Amino acid sequence: MKSQSNHYGNQRQIINTKTAKFDIYDFGGPVLEGIGQLDLSYDRETGHGVYMIRMEPGTETTAHVHTVREEYLILEGDLVETDGTVLGPGDYVIYEPGTKHSSRTVNGCLVIGFEYTPT
């Protein structure tokens, strides 16, 4: 990650998501092999912010209940939801607080997720 100031005095951070190292996926459940998480602005203490998840073929998240709103965009690959709905690139999903689900992938996928408390 690079932090920069421009001539207007504005601060910005640049993260190259193609070369950044994805950490262990850890959203309150067991550590799952083959799933990586890249925190962009995501704060693990508040549960708010933006992150990317990369899932290797055949992996599945643990079923979980959302305490905040989760939205995510499928960037690459496929994602199969608990009810069997198959999502692909360009699909945008919104889960309200209190929603329970898990996700799996057949061929692998890359998603960008947004978690926040709705106002």
Secondary structure as UniProt FT lines:
FT   STRAND          2..5
FT   TURN            7..8
FT   STRAND          11..14
FT   TURN            17..19
FT   STRAND          23..24
FT   TURN            33..34
FT   STRAND          35..39
FT   TURN            44..47
FT   STRAND          48..55
FT   TURN            57..58
FT   STRAND          64..65
FT   STRAND          69..77
FT   STRAND          79..81
FT   TURN            82..83
FT   STRAND          86..87
FT   TURN            89..90
FT   STRAND          92..95
FT   TURN            97..98
FT   STRAND          100..101
FT   STRAND          103..104
FT   STRAND          109..116
//
